[in-house]
Each structure stands twice: as structure tokens, then as C-alpha cells.
Amino acid sequence: MEVQINYPAVVAAVIVTQILGSLWYSPFLFGKAWIAAVGVSEEKLKEGGVARAYIGAIAGSAVMAYVLAHFVDYTLSTTVAEGLQCGFWLWLGFIATTAAVNSLFEKRPLRLYLINQGYHLACLLAMGAILAVWQ
């Protein structure tokens, strides 16, 4: 089966998730709670490696959007609701579950899991909607 990928839609999905991430982890939403749950000071977070983290985040979002575009095409999703559904089921089946196992073995706080997984869910929902509608 040949997959039709709309690359401008993939790029738009990546941009939207980066904006969403900057808001999600800002002090106005979950940034302070995330820092407390991680157990690292703001000063420590600002020490080197921030550029590498942002590059990794962008690359990860690009791969996620590209792969999600395949599933959106496979499922013939063309509406916002169908895109949301596609993003949700992939999040639930693959991201939420694997992250839960990691979180349990790493003995991470539930609050950290909820903050991070809420962000990933929001990203997949936004990406799914964009990719489904923008065919």
C-alpha cells in the first residue's frame, strides 16, 4: 500500500507541538510542577545541553508526526474527530503504556508521569487533527 504523506502538514504538526511544549512546560502551566517532580533545580536545568535537548525534541516530534501521518493515511482519517481518534489510540497503546512501565521501574512520581503523558497525548491529538484534515 502506497502511503500519501503531506510533508507541509508534517512540518506544521511539528511546529504546533513545539509551541505546545513551550506552553505546557512553562511556569504558567506545568513547568514548576514538572521541575519539582523531576527533582532538579532550575539552575541545573539551565546548565549546558539545552540546545541538544531542543534538537532532540524537534527530531522526536518530526519522527512522531511522520509515523502518525502513515497511520492517518492507513485509517483513511480525514476529519478532526478521526485524526483525534487515531492520535489517541496510538498514544494509549504505545506511549502511555511503555512510559508507565518505565515510570514504575524508575520509581518516578505519578505526578511526573501525568504531566509528561498529558503533553504527549495533547501532541498526538493535535498532530492527528492536523494530519487528518490537511490531506
The first five atom37 places (N, CA, C, CB, O) and aatype in JSON, in Angstrom:
{
  "aatype": [12, 6, 19, 5, 9, 2, 18, 14, 0, 19, 19, 0, 0, 19, 9, 19, 16, 5, 9, 10, 7, 15, 10, 17, 18, 15, 14, 13, 10, 13, 7, 11, 0, 17, 9, 0, 0, 19, 7, 19, 15, 6, 6, 11, 10, 11, 6, 7, 7, 19, 0, 1, 0, 18, 9, 7, 0, 9, 0, 7, 15, 0, 19, 12, 0, 18, 19, 10, 0, 8, 13, 19, 3, 18, 16, 10, 15, 16, 16, 19, 0, 6, 7, 10, 5, 4, 7, 13, 17, 10, 17, 10, 7, 13, 9, 0, 16, 16, 0, 0, 19, 2, 15, 10, 13, 6, 11, 1, 14, 10, 1, 10, 18, 10, 9, 2, 5, 7, 18, 8, 10, 0, 4, 10, 10, 0, 12, 7, 0, 9, 10, 0, 19, 17, 5],
  "atom_mask": [
    [1, 1, 1, 1, 1],
    [1, 1, 1, 1, 1],
    [1, 1, 1, 1, 1],
    [1, 1, 1, 1, 1],
    [1, 1, 1, 1, 1],
    [1, 1, 1, 1, 1],
    [1, 1, 1, 1, 1],
    [1, 1, 1, 1, 1],
    [1, 1, 1, 1, 1],
    [1, 1, 1, 1, 1],
    [1, 1, 1, 1, 1],
    [1, 1, 1, 1, 1],
    [1, 1, 1, 1, 1],
    [1, 1, 1, 1, 1],
    [1, 1, 1, 1, 1],
    [1, 1, 1, 1, 1],
    [1, 1, 1, 1, 1],
    [1, 1, 1, 1, 1],
    [1, 1, 1, 1, 1],
    [1, 1, 1, 1, 1],
    [1, 1, 1, 0, 1],
    [1, 1, 1, 1, 1],
    [1, 1, 1, 1, 1],
    [1, 1, 1, 1, 1],
    [1, 1, 1, 1, 1],
    [1, 1, 1, 1, 1],
    [1, 1, 1, 1, 1],
    [1, 1, 1, 1, 1],
    [1, 1, 1, 1, 1],
    [1, 1, 1, 1, 1],
    [1, 1, 1, 0, 1],
    [1, 1, 1, 1, 1],
    [1, 1, 1, 1, 1],
    [1, 1, 1, 1, 1],
    [1, 1, 1, 1, 1],
    [1, 1, 1, 1, 1],
    [1, 1, 1, 1, 1],
    [1, 1, 1, 1, 1],
    [1, 1, 1, 0, 1],
    [1, 1, 1, 1, 1],
    [1, 1, 1, 1, 1],
    [1, 1, 1, 1, 1],
    [1, 1, 1, 1, 1],
    [1, 1, 1, 1, 1],
    [1, 1, 1, 1, 1],
    [1, 1, 1, 1, 1],
    [1, 1, 1, 1, 1],
    [1, 1, 1, 0, 1],
    [1, 1, 1, 0, 1],
    [1, 1, 1, 1, 1],
    [1, 1, 1, 1, 1],
    [1, 1, 1, 1, 1],
    [1, 1, 1, 1, 1],
    [1, 1, 1, 1, 1],
    [1, 1, 1, 1, 1],
    [1, 1, 1, 0, 1],
    [1, 1, 1, 1, 1],
    [1, 1, 1, 1, 1],
    [1, 1, 1, 1, 1],
    [1, 1, 1, 0, 1],
    [1, 1, 1, 1, 1],
    [1, 1, 1, 1, 1],
    [1, 1, 1, 1, 1],
    [1, 1, 1, 1, 1],
    [1, 1, 1, 1, 1],
    [1, 1, 1, 1, 1],
    [1, 1, 1, 1, 1],
    [1, 1, 1, 1, 1],
    [1, 1, 1, 1, 1],
    [1, 1, 1, 1, 1],
    [1, 1, 1, 1, 1],
    [1, 1, 1, 1, 1],
    [1, 1, 1, 1, 1],
    [1, 1, 1, 1, 1],
    [1, 1, 1, 1, 1],
    [1, 1, 1, 1, 1],
    [1, 1, 1, 1, 1],
    [1, 1, 1, 1, 1],
    [1, 1, 1, 1, 1],
    [1, 1, 1, 1, 1],
    [1, 1, 1, 1, 1],
    [1, 1, 1, 1, 1],
    [1, 1, 1, 0, 1],
    [1, 1, 1, 1, 1],
    [1, 1, 1, 1, 1],
    [1, 1, 1, 1, 1],
    [1, 1, 1, 0, 1],
    [1, 1, 1, 1, 1],
    [1, 1, 1, 1, 1],
    [1, 1, 1, 1, 1],
    [1, 1, 1, 1, 1],
    [1, 1, 1, 1, 1],
    [1, 1, 1, 0, 1],
    [1, 1, 1, 1, 1],
    [1, 1, 1, 1, 1],
    [1, 1, 1, 1, 1],
    [1, 1, 1, 1, 1],
    [1, 1, 1, 1, 1],
    [1, 1, 1, 1, 1],
    [1, 1, 1, 1, 1],
    [1, 1, 1, 1, 1],
    [1, 1, 1, 1, 1],
    [1, 1, 1, 1, 1],
    [1, 1, 1, 1, 1],
    [1, 1, 1, 1, 1],
    [1, 1, 1, 1, 1],
    [1, 1, 1, 1, 1],
    [1, 1, 1, 1, 1],
    [1, 1, 1, 1, 1],
    [1, 1, 1, 1, 1],
    [1, 1, 1, 1, 1],
    [1, 1, 1, 1, 1],
    [1, 1, 1, 1, 1],
    [1, 1, 1, 1, 1],
    [1, 1, 1, 1, 1],
    [1, 1, 1, 1, 1],
    [1, 1, 1, 1, 1],
    [1, 1, 1, 0, 1],
    [1, 1, 1, 1, 1],
    [1, 1, 1, 1, 1],
    [1, 1, 1, 1, 1],
    [1, 1, 1, 1, 1],
    [1, 1, 1, 1, 1],
    [1, 1, 1, 1, 1],
    [1, 1, 1, 1, 1],
    [1, 1, 1, 1, 1],
    [1, 1, 1, 1, 1],
    [1, 1, 1, 0, 1],
    [1, 1, 1, 1, 1],
    [1, 1, 1, 1, 1],
    [1, 1, 1, 1, 1],
    [1, 1, 1, 1, 1],
    [1, 1, 1, 1, 1],
    [1, 1, 1, 1, 1],
    [1, 1, 1, 1, 1]
  ],
  "atom_positions": [
    [[0.86, -1.18, 0.0], [0.0, 0.0, 0.0], [0.89, 1.24, 0.0], [-0.97, 0.0, 1.23], [1.77, 1.39, 0.85]],
    [[0.66, 2.1, -0.95], [1.43, 3.33, -1.03], [0.81, 4.37, -0.1], [1.48, 3.85, -2.49], [-0.39, 4.62, -0.13]],
    [[1.65, 4.98, 0.7], [1.2, 5.97, 1.67], [1.39, 7.37, 1.1], [1.95, 5.82, 3.02], [2.44, 7.68, 0.53]],
    [[0.37, 8.19, 1.27], [0.44, 9.58, 0.83], [0.78, 10.45, 2.05], [-0.91, 10.03, 0.16], [-0.03, 10.58, 2.97]],
    [[1.97, 11.03, 2.05], [2.41, 11.89, 3.15], [2.35, 13.34, 2.68], [3.84, 11.51, 3.63], [2.92, 13.69, 1.65]],
    [[1.67, 14.17, 3.45], [1.63, 15.6, 3.17], [2.72, 16.24, 4.03], [0.19, 16.22, 3.48], [2.51, 16.49, 5.22]],
    [[3.88, 16.5, 3.43], [5.02, 16.99, 4.2], [4.81, 18.36, 4.82], [6.22, 17.05, 3.32], [5.26, 18.58, 5.95]],
    [[4.14, 19.31, 4.16], [3.84, 20.57, 4.85], [2.98, 20.36, 6.11], [3.12, 21.54, 3.9], [3.16, 21.06, 7.11]],
    [[2.07, 19.39, 6.06], [1.25, 19.08, 7.25], [2.12, 18.49, 8.36], [0.11, 18.1, 6.89], [1.91, 18.79, 9.53]],
    [[3.09, 17.66, 7.99], [4.02, 17.09, 8.98], [4.82, 18.21, 9.64], [4.97, 16.05, 8.31], [4.97, 18.23, 10.86]],
    [[5.32, 19.14, 8.83], [6.08, 20.27, 9.38], [5.19, 21.12, 10.29], [6.66, 21.14, 8.24], [5.62, 21.53, 11.37]],
    [[3.97, 21.38, 9.87], [3.03, 22.16, 10.7], [2.77, 21.45, 12.02], [1.71, 22.39, 9.96], [2.71, 22.09, 13.07]],
    [[2.61, 20.12, 11.97], [2.38, 19.35, 13.2], [3.56, 19.46, 14.15], [2.1, 17.88, 12.86], [3.38, 19.56, 15.36]],
    [[4.77, 19.44, 13.6], [5.98, 19.58, 14.43], [6.01, 20.96, 15.08], [7.26, 19.35, 13.59], [6.29, 21.09, 16.27]],
    [[5.74, 21.98, 14.3], [5.75, 23.36, 14.83], [4.71, 23.51, 15.94], [5.47, 24.38, 13.7], [5.0, 24.09, 16.99]],
    [[3.53, 22.99, 15.72], [2.46, 23.09, 16.73], [2.88, 22.39, 18.02], [1.14, 22.49, 16.19], [2.64, 22.91, 19.11]],
    [[3.5, 21.21, 17.91], [3.89, 20.51, 19.14], [5.01, 21.22, 19.87], [4.32, 19.08, 18.82], [5.09, 21.15, 21.1]],
    [[5.88, 21.92, 19.15], [6.93, 22.67, 19.82], [6.35, 23.87, 20.57], [7.99, 23.13, 18.8], [6.78, 24.2, 21.67]],
    [[5.38, 24.51, 19.96], [4.68, 25.6, 20.65], [3.93, 25.07, 21.86], [3.7, 26.32, 19.68], [3.98, 25.65, 22.94]],
    [[3.24, 23.96, 21.67], [2.51, 23.33, 22.77], [3.46, 22.98, 23.92], [1.78, 22.07, 22.28], [3.13, 23.21, 25.09]],
    [[4.62, 22.42, 23.59], [5.61, 22.06, 24.61], [6.12, 23.26, 25.37], [0.0, 0.0, 0.0], [6.3, 23.2, 26.59]],
    [[6.35, 24.36, 24.65], [6.85, 25.56, 25.34], [5.79, 26.12, 26.29], [7.27, 26.63, 24.32], [6.13, 26.7, 27.32]],
    [[4.53, 25.95, 25.94], [3.46, 26.38, 26.85], [3.25, 25.38, 27.98], [2.16, 26.59, 26.07], [3.11, 25.77, 29.14]],
    [[3.21, 24.09, 27.65], [2.94, 23.02, 28.62], [3.94, 23.05, 29.77], [2.98, 21.65, 27.93], [3.57, 22.94, 30.94]],
    [[5.21, 23.2, 29.42], [6.26, 23.16, 30.43], [6.68, 24.55, 30.91], [7.47, 22.44, 29.88], [7.73, 24.71, 31.53]],
    [[5.86, 25.55, 30.62], [6.14, 26.91, 31.1], [5.69, 27.03, 32.55], [5.42, 27.97, 30.21], [4.92, 26.2, 33.04]],
    [[6.16, 28.07, 33.23], [5.72, 28.29, 34.62], [4.22, 28.54, 34.74], [6.47, 29.45, 35.22], [3.65, 28.39, 35.82]],
    [[3.58, 28.92, 33.64], [2.15, 29.23, 33.67], [1.29, 27.97, 33.69], [1.77, 30.08, 32.47], [0.15, 28.01, 34.16]],
    [[1.82, 26.86, 33.19], [1.05, 25.63, 33.21], [1.71, 24.61, 34.15], [0.91, 25.05, 31.78], [1.43, 24.62, 35.35]],
    [[2.57, 23.73, 33.62], [3.09, 22.63, 34.42], [4.59, 22.69, 34.68], [2.77, 21.34, 33.75], [5.15, 21.76, 35.25]],
    [[5.24, 23.76, 34.28], [6.69, 23.87, 34.41], [7.2, 23.73, 35.83], [0.0, 0.0, 0.0], [8.14, 22.97, 36.09]],
    [[6.6, 24.44, 36.76], [7.05, 24.38, 38.15], [6.79, 23.0, 38.76], [6.35, 25.45, 38.99], [7.64, 22.47, 39.48]],
    [[5.64, 22.43, 38.47], [5.32, 21.09, 38.98], [6.25, 20.05, 38.37], [3.84, 20.73, 38.68], [6.66, 19.1, 39.04]],
    [[6.59, 20.22, 37.08], [7.5, 19.29, 36.41], [8.89, 19.35, 37.04], [7.58, 19.61, 34.9], [9.51, 18.32, 37.29]],
    [[9.38, 20.56, 37.29], [10.7, 20.73, 37.92], [10.71, 20.08, 39.29], [11.08, 22.23, 38.03], [11.67, 19.4, 39.65]],
    [[9.67, 20.29, 40.06], [9.59, 19.68, 41.4], [9.54, 18.15, 41.3], [8.35, 20.21, 42.15], [10.18, 17.46, 42.09]],
    [[8.79, 17.64, 40.35], [8.66, 16.18, 40.21], [9.95, 15.53, 39.72], [7.51, 15.84, 39.25], [10.27, 14.41, 40.1]],
    [[10.69, 16.24, 38.87], [11.96, 15.72, 38.37], [13.01, 15.76, 39.47], [12.44, 16.53, 37.15], [13.91, 14.91, 39.52]],
    [[12.89, 16.75, 40.37], [13.84, 16.86, 41.47], [15.15, 17.53, 41.08], [0.0, 0.0, 0.0], [16.19, 17.26, 41.67]],
    [[15.08, 18.41, 40.1], [16.27, 19.12, 39.64], [15.99, 20.62, 39.76], [16.65, 18.74, 38.15], [14.87, 21.06, 39.51]],
    [[16.98, 21.37, 40.14], [16.8, 22.81, 40.29], [16.74, 23.48, 38.92], [17.93, 23.41, 41.14], [17.23, 22.94, 37.92]],
    [[16.13, 24.67, 38.89], [16.07, 25.43, 37.64], [17.47, 25.77, 37.14], [15.25, 26.72, 37.83], [17.71, 25.79, 35.94]],
    [[18.38, 26.05, 38.06], [19.76, 26.37, 37.69], [20.42, 25.19, 37.0], [20.57, 26.79, 38.93], [21.12, 25.36, 36.0]],
    [[20.2, 24.0, 37.54], [20.78, 22.78, 36.95], [20.23, 22.54, 35.54], [20.48, 21.56, 37.85], [20.96, 22.12, 34.65]],
    [[18.95, 22.82, 35.36], [18.34, 22.66, 34.05], [18.92, 23.62, 33.02], [16.85, 22.84, 34.14], [19.0, 23.3, 31.84]],
    [[19.31, 24.8, 33.48], [19.84, 25.82, 32.57], [21.3, 25.58, 32.21], [19.68, 27.19, 33.2], [21.82, 26.2, 31.28]],
    [[21.97, 24.68, 32.93], [23.35, 24.35, 32.6], [23.39, 23.61, 31.28], [24.01, 23.51, 33.73], [22.61, 22.68, 31.07]],
    [[24.27, 23.98, 30.4], [24.52, 23.33, 29.11], [23.6, 22.2, 28.69], [0.0, 0.0, 0.0], [22.9, 21.61, 29.52]],
    [[23.61, 21.92, 27.43], [22.85, 20.82, 26.9], [21.42, 21.16, 26.52], [0.0, 0.0, 0.0], [20.69, 20.28, 26.06]],
    [[21.02, 22.41, 26.69], [19.65, 22.8, 26.37], [19.43, 22.73, 24.85], [19.33, 24.22, 26.9], [18.39, 22.26, 24.39]],
    [[20.4, 23.19, 24.09], [20.28, 23.15, 22.63], [20.12, 21.7, 22.15], [21.5, 23.81, 21.96], [19.3, 21.42, 21.28]],
    [[20.9, 20.81, 22.72], [20.82, 19.39, 22.35], [19.44, 18.83, 22.67], [21.9, 18.59, 23.09], [18.89, 18.04, 21.91]],
    [[18.88, 19.24, 23.81], [17.56, 18.77, 24.2], [16.49, 19.27, 23.23], [17.23, 19.23, 25.64], [15.6, 18.52, 22.85]],
    [[16.58, 20.54, 22.82], [15.61, 21.08, 21.87], [15.74, 20.42, 20.5], [15.79, 22.59, 21.74], [14.73, 20.14, 19.86]],
    [[16.95, 20.16, 20.07], [17.16, 19.47, 18.8], [16.55, 18.07, 18.87], [18.67, 19.39, 18.45], [15.9, 17.61, 17.93]],
    [[16.77, 17.4, 19.99], [16.18, 16.07, 20.19], [14.67, 16.11, 20.2], [0.0, 0.0, 0.0], [14.01, 15.23, 19.65]],
    [[14.11, 17.14, 20.84], [12.65, 17.28, 20.9], [12.07, 17.52, 19.51], [12.26, 18.44, 21.84], [11.04, 16.94, 19.16]],
    [[12.72, 18.35, 18.74], [12.25, 18.62, 17.38], [12.37, 17.36, 16.52], [13.05, 19.78, 16.75], [11.44, 17.03, 15.77]],
    [[13.48, 16.69, 16.61], [13.67, 15.45, 15.84], [12.64, 14.4, 16.24], [15.11, 14.89, 16.03], [12.06, 13.73, 15.39]],
    [[12.42, 14.25, 17.54], [11.43, 13.28, 18.01], [10.03, 13.62, 17.52], [0.0, 0.0, 0.0], [9.28, 12.73, 17.11]],
    [[9.67, 14.9, 17.54], [8.36, 15.32, 17.05], [8.24, 15.08, 15.55], [8.13, 16.81, 17.37], [7.17, 14.71, 15.06]],
    [[9.33, 15.3, 14.83], [9.29, 15.07, 13.38], [9.06, 13.6, 13.06], [10.6, 15.56, 12.73], [8.27, 13.27, 12.18]],
    [[9.75, 12.72, 13.76], [9.56, 11.28, 13.54], [8.13, 10.9, 13.93], [10.59, 10.45, 14.36], [7.47, 10.15, 13.21]],
    [[7.67, 11.4, 15.06], [6.31, 11.07, 15.52], [5.27, 11.53, 14.5], [6.03, 11.72, 16.89], [4.36, 10.77, 14.17]],
    [[5.4, 12.75, 13.99], [4.44, 13.28, 13.02], [4.48, 12.48, 11.72], [4.72, 14.76, 12.74], [3.44, 12.19, 11.13]],
    [[5.68, 12.12, 11.28], [5.83, 11.35, 10.04], [5.19, 9.97, 10.18], [7.32, 11.21, 9.68], [4.48, 9.52, 9.28]],
    [[5.43, 9.3, 11.29], [4.85, 7.97, 11.51], [3.33, 8.09, 11.69], [5.49, 7.29, 12.75], [2.58, 7.28, 11.14]],
    [[2.89, 9.08, 12.44], [1.45, 9.27, 12.62], [0.77, 9.54, 11.28], [1.18, 10.43, 13.6], [-0.35, 9.09, 11.06]],
    [[1.44, 10.27, 10.39], [0.88, 10.52, 9.06], [0.6, 9.21, 8.33], [1.84, 11.4, 8.22], [-0.38, 9.11, 7.59]],
    [[1.45, 8.21, 8.53], [1.2, 6.89, 7.94], [-0.1, 6.3, 8.48], [2.38, 5.94, 8.23], [-0.93, 5.8, 7.72]],
    [[-0.27, 6.35, 9.8], [-1.47, 5.77, 10.41], [-2.73, 6.54, 10.02], [-1.32, 5.75, 11.92], [-3.79, 5.95, 9.81]],
    [[-2.61, 7.85, 9.92], [-3.75, 8.66, 9.49], [-4.15, 8.24, 8.07], [-3.41, 10.18, 9.54], [-5.34, 8.13, 7.76]],
    [[-3.16, 8.01, 7.22], [-3.45, 7.58, 5.85], [-4.01, 6.15, 5.83], [-2.18, 7.66, 4.98], [-4.98, 5.88, 5.13]],
    [[-3.4, 5.25, 6.6], [-3.88, 3.86, 6.66], [-5.33, 3.77, 7.1], [-3.01, 3.04, 7.62], [-6.1, 2.95, 6.58]],
    [[-5.7, 4.61, 8.06], [-7.06, 4.56, 8.61], [-8.04, 5.42, 7.83], [-7.05, 4.98, 10.06], [-9.23, 5.5, 8.16]],
    [[-7.53, 6.08, 6.79], [-8.36, 6.95, 5.94], [-9.01, 8.07, 6.74], [-9.44, 6.12, 5.23], [-10.13, 8.5, 6.44]],
    [[-8.31, 8.55, 7.76], [-8.83, 9.63, 8.61], [-8.76, 10.95, 7.85], [-8.02, 9.72, 9.94], [-7.71, 11.34, 7.35]],
    [[-9.9, 11.64, 7.77], [-9.95, 12.91, 7.04], [-10.65, 14.03, 7.81], [-10.65, 12.7, 5.72], [-10.76, 15.15, 7.31]],
    [[-11.13, 13.73, 9.02], [-11.81, 14.74, 9.83], [-11.03, 14.96, 11.13], [-13.28, 14.33, 10.12], [-10.18, 14.15, 11.5]],
    [[-11.33, 16.05, 11.79], [-10.69, 16.32, 13.09], [-10.96, 15.16, 14.04], [-11.21, 17.65, 13.69], [-10.04, 14.68, 14.7]],
    [[-12.2, 14.72, 14.12], [-12.56, 13.63, 15.05], [-11.78, 12.36, 14.73], [-14.06, 13.35, 14.99], [-11.31, 11.68, 15.65]],
    [[-11.66, 12.03, 13.47], [-10.91, 10.82, 13.09], [-9.42, 10.97, 13.4], [-11.1, 10.5, 11.59], [-8.78, 10.02, 13.84]],
    [[-8.88, 12.15, 13.17], [-7.47, 12.41, 13.5], [-7.22, 12.34, 15.0], [0.0, 0.0, 0.0], [-6.21, 11.8, 15.44]],
    [[-8.16, 12.88, 15.78], [-8.05, 12.81, 17.24], [-8.09, 11.35, 17.71], [-9.18, 13.61, 17.91], [-7.32, 10.94, 18.57]],
    [[-9.0, 10.59, 17.12], [-9.12, 9.18, 17.49], [-7.85, 8.41, 17.15], [-10.33, 8.56, 16.78], [-7.4, 7.59, 17.95]],
    [[-7.28, 8.65, 15.99], [-6.06, 7.97, 15.59], [-4.92, 8.31, 16.56], [-5.67, 8.36, 14.14], [-4.2, 7.42, 17.02]],
    [[-4.77, 9.59, 16.86], [-3.73, 10.01, 17.81], [-3.94, 9.43, 19.19], [0.0, 0.0, 0.0], [-2.98, 8.99, 19.83]],
    [[-5.18, 9.41, 19.65], [-5.47, 8.88, 20.98], [-5.1, 7.41, 21.1], [-6.94, 9.07, 21.31], [-4.42, 7.01, 22.04]],
    [[-5.56, 6.59, 20.14], [-5.31, 5.15, 20.25], [-3.83, 4.81, 20.15], [-6.08, 4.41, 19.16], [-3.37, 3.88, 20.82]],
    [[-3.1, 5.55, 19.34], [-1.66, 5.3, 19.27], [-0.98, 5.71, 20.57], [-1.03, 6.05, 18.09], [-0.06, 5.03, 21.05]],
    [[-1.43, 6.83, 21.16], [-0.88, 7.25, 22.45], [-1.17, 6.2, 23.52], [-1.46, 8.63, 22.86], [-0.27, 5.78, 24.25]],
    [[-2.41, 5.79, 23.6], [-2.8, 4.84, 24.64], [-2.08, 3.5, 24.48], [-4.3, 4.62, 24.62], [-1.58, 2.94, 25.46]],
    [[-2.02, 3.01, 23.28], [-1.44, 1.68, 23.05], [0.06, 1.61, 23.11], [0.0, 0.0, 0.0], [0.61, 0.58, 23.5]],
    [[0.75, 2.68, 22.75], [2.21, 2.61, 22.66], [2.95, 3.55, 23.59], [2.62, 2.89, 21.27], [3.95, 3.16, 24.2]],
    [[2.49, 4.77, 23.72], [3.24, 5.76, 24.52], [2.88, 5.69, 25.99], [2.99, 7.16, 23.99], [3.77, 5.58, 26.84]],
    [[1.6, 5.76, 26.3], [1.18, 5.74, 27.71], [1.6, 4.46, 28.41], [-0.32, 5.92, 27.81], [2.01, 4.49, 29.57]],
    [[1.51, 3.35, 27.71], [1.84, 2.05, 28.33], [3.34, 1.88, 28.54], [1.31, 0.91, 27.47], [3.76, 1.47, 29.62]],
    [[4.14, 2.18, 27.53], [5.59, 2.0, 27.7], [6.14, 2.99, 28.71], [6.32, 2.15, 26.36], [7.03, 2.66, 29.5]],
    [[5.61, 4.21, 28.7], [6.07, 5.2, 29.68], [5.66, 4.8, 31.09], [5.5, 6.59, 29.34], [6.4, 5.05, 32.04]],
    [[4.5, 4.17, 31.24], [4.05, 3.71, 32.56], [5.0, 2.66, 33.11], [2.61, 3.15, 32.49], [5.38, 2.7, 34.28]],
    [[5.38, 1.72, 32.28], [6.33, 0.68, 32.72], [7.65, 1.32, 33.14], [6.56, -0.37, 31.6], [8.18, 1.0, 34.2]],
    [[8.18, 2.21, 32.31], [9.44, 2.89, 32.66], [9.3, 3.66, 33.96], [9.87, 3.83, 31.53], [10.18, 3.6, 34.82]],
    [[8.21, 4.37, 34.1], [7.99, 5.18, 35.29], [7.92, 4.32, 36.55], [6.71, 5.99, 35.15], [8.45, 4.7, 37.59]],
    [[7.27, 3.18, 36.45], [7.17, 2.27, 37.6], [8.53, 1.71, 37.99], [6.2, 1.13, 37.28], [8.87, 1.7, 39.18]],
    [[9.31, 1.25, 37.03], [10.62, 0.69, 37.36], [11.61, 1.75, 37.82], [11.18, -0.04, 36.16], [12.49, 1.48, 38.63]],
    [[11.47, 2.97, 37.3], [12.35, 4.07, 37.7], [11.89, 4.72, 39.0], [12.43, 5.11, 36.6], [12.55, 5.61, 39.53]],
    [[10.74, 4.28, 39.5], [10.15, 4.81, 40.73], [9.96, 6.33, 40.65], [11.03, 4.46, 41.93], [10.26, 7.07, 41.58]],
    [[9.45, 6.76, 39.5], [9.18, 8.17, 39.28], [7.83, 8.53, 39.88], [9.21, 8.51, 37.76], [6.95, 7.67, 39.99]],
    [[7.65, 9.77, 40.28], [6.36, 10.18, 40.86], [5.23, 10.12, 39.82], [6.46, 11.61, 41.42], [5.45, 10.39, 38.63]],
    [[4.06, 9.76, 40.27], [2.89, 9.71, 39.4], [2.66, 11.07, 38.75], [1.66, 9.27, 40.18], [2.26, 11.16, 37.59]],
    [[2.9, 12.11, 39.51], [2.7, 13.48, 39.01], [3.55, 13.73, 37.76], [3.04, 14.51, 40.1], [3.07, 14.36, 36.81]],
    [[4.78, 13.26, 37.75], [5.66, 13.42, 36.6], [5.11, 12.67, 35.4], [7.08, 12.94, 36.94], [5.09, 13.18, 34.29]],
    [[4.67, 11.44, 35.64], [4.08, 10.64, 34.57], [2.88, 11.37, 33.97], [3.65, 9.25, 35.1], [2.75, 11.46, 32.75]],
    [[2.0, 11.89, 34.82], [0.79, 12.56, 34.33], [1.11, 13.82, 33.54], [-0.13, 12.9, 35.5], [0.48, 14.09, 32.52]],
    [[2.07, 14.59, 34.01], [2.46, 15.81, 33.29], [3.02, 15.44, 31.92], [3.52, 16.63, 34.1], [2.58, 15.98, 30.9]],
    [[3.97, 14.54, 31.89], [4.61, 14.17, 30.63], [3.64, 13.49, 29.67], [5.79, 13.25, 30.9], [3.63, 13.79, 28.47]],
    [[2.84, 12.58, 30.19], [1.92, 11.87, 29.3], [0.76, 12.75, 28.85], [1.37, 10.64, 29.99], [0.22, 12.56, 27.76]],
    [[0.38, 13.7, 29.67], [-0.61, 14.68, 29.23], [-0.09, 15.46, 28.03], [0.0, 0.0, 0.0], [-0.83, 15.73, 27.08]],
    [[1.18, 15.83, 28.09], [1.8, 16.54, 26.97], [1.84, 15.66, 25.72], [3.23, 16.98, 27.33], [1.48, 16.12, 24.63]],
    [[2.26, 14.42, 25.86], [2.33, 13.54, 24.69], [0.95, 13.28, 24.1], [3.0, 12.21, 25.07], [0.79, 13.2, 22.88]],
    [[-0.04, 13.14, 24.96], [-1.41, 12.96, 24.48], [-1.86, 14.21, 23.7], [-2.37, 12.68, 25.66], [-2.4, 14.09, 22.6]],
    [[-1.63, 15.37, 24.27], [-2.02, 16.62, 23.6], [-1.32, 16.74, 22.25], [-1.68, 17.84, 24.49], [-1.92, 17.17, 21.27]],
    [[-0.04, 16.36, 22.19], [0.71, 16.41, 20.93], [0.11, 15.48, 19.89], [2.18, 16.05, 21.17], [-0.11, 15.88, 18.74]],
    [[-0.16, 14.24, 20.27], [-0.71, 13.29, 19.31], [-2.11, 13.68, 18.86], [-0.72, 11.89, 19.9], [-2.48, 13.46, 17.71]],
    [[-2.89, 14.25, 19.76], [-4.21, 14.72, 19.37], [-4.1, 15.87, 18.37], [-5.01, 15.18, 20.61], [-4.78, 15.87, 17.34]],
    [[-3.23, 16.83, 18.66], [-3.05, 17.96, 17.75], [-2.49, 17.5, 16.41], [-2.11, 19.01, 18.37], [-2.98, 17.91, 15.36]],
    [[-1.48, 16.65, 16.45], [-0.9, 16.13, 15.21], [-1.93, 15.36, 14.4], [0.31, 15.24, 15.51], [-2.06, 15.54, 13.19]],
    [[-2.68, 14.49, 15.08], [-3.68, 13.69, 14.38], [-4.71, 14.57, 13.68], [0.0, 0.0, 0.0], [-5.09, 14.3, 12.54]],
    [[-5.16, 15.61, 14.37], [-6.15, 16.52, 13.78], [-5.58, 17.23, 12.57], [-6.63, 17.55, 14.82], [-6.22, 17.31, 11.52]],
    [[-4.37, 17.74, 12.71], [-3.72, 18.46, 11.59], [-3.52, 17.54, 10.4], [-2.37, 19.06, 12.04], [-3.86, 17.89, 9.27]],
    [[-2.97, 16.38, 10.65], [-2.65, 15.45, 9.56], [-3.9, 14.9, 8.87], [-1.82, 14.31, 10.09], [-3.88, 14.66, 7.66]],
    [[-4.97, 14.69, 9.62], [-6.19, 14.16, 9.03], [-6.88, 15.2, 8.15], [-7.15, 13.68, 10.12], [-7.34, 14.89, 7.06]],
    [[-6.95, 16.43, 8.63], [-7.67, 17.47, 7.9], [-6.86, 17.98, 6.71], [-8.01, 18.61, 8.83], [-7.42, 18.31, 5.66]],
    [[-5.55, 18.06, 6.9], [-4.7, 18.65, 5.87], [-4.14, 17.55, 4.97], [-3.56, 19.47, 6.5], [-2.94, 17.27, 5.0]],
    [[-4.98, 16.95, 4.18], [-4.56, 15.85, 3.3], [-4.18, 16.37, 1.94], [-5.66, 14.81, 3.16], [-3.8, 15.6, 1.06]]
  ]
}
